[in-house]
């Protein structure tokens, strides 16, 4: 593993990744204009998950160059049910104008049906999203304010096997969040006392076919803020993995973590128990699903098969100093995504 500890230019003059590695803050300097790979292979997104023990809202703005999307999910863990709507738009080709850094800057998209705004300045993030006819002719609207950004986060820059292809990613785990989500006349309020948020900030040039695994969670254990980020399938991770624990805002790096999904015959059974094991023995857990937010889209040669499963973790996590954290019904998610994009 290669830790980055000072500001580093992401790409050289030929558009190649200068140095693969991981960090606990955004130290890479990204500029879309420096990319030398095919313009339609560039992918940029901001994804936010806001949740408490009963409800979750997920919001995405995504520019895949040849197509883009905005997406909103509302999930009720108590029933459990979920609704996701993801309107597409064609050929943004960078026109969404994503910020080049996660530290500040706004991203917005609006058309006749949707209005999404992710505002980031003065140490606060304000999210607002509207979708007309979200479900049963009922409109969706939400507003959130994210504060208390953790001191440290997960950052990786990894290459793919194809030259000039790369992935720059930051996961910020454990904002406090307040706000509301409304579908028709049904309103859900989110209190910062028990509501946390996770940001997935992605920029890169991706190969056509990929499979990734990702899991994350944020909450409190014995009065201390705790969370984690786990995953693989994001290019060549020999110099950087995205496996980290977060304890009171400080990152604790893990080695490799493997997701084991149960099977029913030859098929994966996403709603049966999962197992998580780590090569260094510092994250060992079972995961009991509550709901599978499954979506499948296919258009000609493009497809995406996503299983984002929400559930509860039970097991142990060990910090850098050997402190053992016991996970007891700790709410989070784990996903497997197959893309041809």
N, C-alpha and C positions, 0 to 999 in steps of 0.2 A: 504494500500500500504506500502511496505517495501523498503526504500531507502538504497542502499549499498554505503558506503562512504569510504571504505578502501579496499585494496587488500584482496580477499577472495578465498579460495580454492573452486572450483566448486563442486567436488565430494569427498565423504569420501572413506574409504578403502573398503566399500561394494559396491561402485559404485552409491550411492544415492546422490541426490542433497543436498548439505549442507545447503544452504539458498536461497530460492526463493526471488527475488527482482528486483529492477530496479536501474539504475545508469545513469550518464551522461558522463561516459567514461568507457573503458574496464578495469574493476577491477577484473573480474573473471579469475582464472587461470585454463585453459582448457588443458587436456592431454588425447588424444584418448586412450592411453594405460591404463587409469584408468577406462574405461567403462567396466561394468560387464554384460551388457545385451547382447542379441544375436548379433553376429558380423554383420549379414546381415541387422540389423535394423538401423545401424549408417548412418547418412546422413550429408554431409559436402558440402558447396557451397560458392562461391563468385559470386555475381551478380552486374553488373554495368549498370547504365542507364546514358547516356550522351545526353543532348538535348538542343535545342534552340527553338525559336518560330516556326520554319519551319520544322525541321528534328530531328530525334532521332535515336540513336544506342543503342541497349541493348546487353550485352555480359555476358555469363555464363560459368563457369566451375563447374561441379557437380559430386560428388562421392557419390552414394547411396549404396555403398558396392557391391550389387549384379549386379548393372549396373551403368554406368556413362554417362554423356553427356557433350558436348560443344554446345553452342547455340549462334547464332547471329541473331539479328533483325535489319532491316533498315526500318524506318517509315517516310513517307512524309505526314506531316499534311496538306499541301496545296492542295492535290489532292482529298481525302486522300487515300493512299495505303500503304501496308506494305508487307514485305517478311521476313519470319523466316525460318531458317534451323538449325536443331538440331541433328547432328549425334550422335548415341549411341555407347557405347562400353561396353563389358561384364566384369563382375567380377573384378573391380578395387580393391575392398576390402581394401581401404585405400592407394592403390598404387599411387594415384595422389599426395600424400604427402602434403596435405594442411598445412599451418602454424598453429601453436597452438594459435597464437595471431594475432589480426588485426593490431597491431602496426607496424610490420615489417615482411618481409619474402615474398618469391615468390611462385607462383603456375603456373605450365606449363603442357600442354598436347599436344602431337604431334602424328600424324599417317600419312598415305599416302595422306589423303585428307585435314587434318586440322593441323593448328599450332597456338596454343593459348599460350600467355604469359602475366601474370599479375605480374609485378615487383614492389616491394614496399620497398624502402629504401631511406635514406637521405631526408626524408620529402616529397618525390615525389612518385607518382604512375604512372607507364608507362604501358599502355595496348596495346597489339598488337594481332591481330587475322587475320587468313587467312583461307578461305574455298574455295576449288576448286569446280567448277560447282555449284555455289551458286544459279543461276537462268539462264535459257536459255543458258547453257554452258558458262556463264560468271563467272569469279572468283570474290571473295570478299576479300578485304584487308582493314584493318583500323589500325590506330595508334593514341593514345591519351596520353596526359600528364595531370595529375590531380594535382593541387596545391591548396594552401590556404585552407587546411583542417580546417573546423570549430572547434572552441575550444571545443564545447560540442556536444554530439550525444545521440542516444537512445540505451540503453542496457537493456535487460531483460534476466532473467533466470527463467524458469517456468517448473513445473513438469507436467507430464501427469498422468492420473488415474492409469496407470500401473507402478508398482515399477521399479525403475532404468531407467525409460524413462524420458527424459527432453529435453528442447530446450534452447540453448544459442544463442542470436541474437544481432547483432549491426546494426543499420541503421545510416549511416553518410550522412547527407543531406546538400548539398550546396557547394561541391568542385567547384572551377573554372576549366574549361577544355578547352584544345585546341587540334586540330588534324584534321584528315580527315578520310573519309570513301569512298571507291571506289568499284563500281560494274561494271566490264568491263571497258569501257572508261568514265563512268559517275562518277564524283568526287564531293563530298560534303566537304566543308571546315567548320570547327567549330572554331569560334573566342572566346577567353576567356572573351571578353567584354559582351557577351550575352549568353554564354554556361555554363550550370551547370551540375553537376553530383551527383548521389546518389549511395551509396554502400549498398547492403544487404549482410551481412556477417553472415552465419548460420552454426551452429554446433549442433548436437544433436542425440538423439535416439527417433525415432518417432513410434507411434502406426500405425497400418495398414491403418485405414480409417480416413481421416481428411477433414474438410472444413475450409478454412480460408478466411478472408477479409483483404485486405491491400490497403492503399492509401498513396501517397506521392507526394510532389511537391517542387520545389526550384526555386527561381527567385528574383526579386527586386520589392519593392513597395516604391515609393517616395524616391528613392535613398538608401534605406536600404535593406540589404539582408534578405529575409524571406523564410521560408519553413515550412513544417510540415510532420509528420509521424503519421498515424492512422491505427489501425488494431485490430483484435481479431480472436480467433479460434486457438491460439497457446498454447494449453494446459490449465492448471488451472491458470487463470490470477487474482485470488483473491488477490495476494500480488504484482502483477506487471502487468501493462498494458503498451502498447507501444505507447500511445497517447501523442504526444509532439508537441509544436510549437518551431520554431527556429528563433530568431531575432538577426541579426548581430552576429551569431555564438553561442548565449547563448540559452539554453534549458528552456522551460516553460512547466511544466508538466500539462497535462489534466487528467480528470477522465475518465469515459467511453464514447465512441463515437459509435453511431449506424449508419450503412449503410442501407438506404432504397432504394431498386431497384424496378423500375416500373415493372408492369406485363402486359402481353398481354394474356388474358385468364388465364390459370393455369401456364403459363410459364413466366420466368423472361424476361423482355425486356431490354437488356443491352444498347441498343442505344436510349432509352428514358431517360428523366431526372431522376437523382438520387437525394436523399436528405440525408444530414448528420446532425445529431443532437447529442448534448453532454449532459450528465447528469448534468454537472455544468454550462451549458449555455455559455461556452466559445468557442465553435466552432459550428456555424450554417451556413450551406451553401447548395446551389444547385449545381449540377454538370451536365453540358451539354456535352454529348459525341461527339467526332469527329470521332474516329475509334476504333473498337474492334479488338485487336490482339488476336483472338481466336485460340486455338489449342486443339485438342483432340487426345490422343494416347491410345491404348488399346492392351494388349498382355496377353492372358490367364487371370490370376487373377489380373493383374496390369493394372491400368488405371489412366489417368490424364486429367481433363477437366478444361481448363484455359480460363478465360475471363479477359484479361488485357485491360481495356478501357481507352483511352486517351481523355481528354476533358478539359473544362474550369470551374473553380470554381467561384461562386459569393456568397458573404456572409460576415460574420464577424468572426474574431478570436480575443480573448482577452488575453493579456499577464498577467503575474503574478501581475504586478503593476496596472492593470486595463486599460492599454492603449488598445484602440480598433483599430484593423487593418482591413481595408476594402479590401476584395478580389473582384477584378473586372476583369473578364475573365482571371483568373490566371491559367496558363497551368500546368496540372499534370495528374495523372492517378489514377484509382481505379480498384480493381480487386476482383474477387471471383474465388477461386480455389477449386475443389473437387478432392481429391487424394485417390486412393487405391494403396498403394505402400509399 
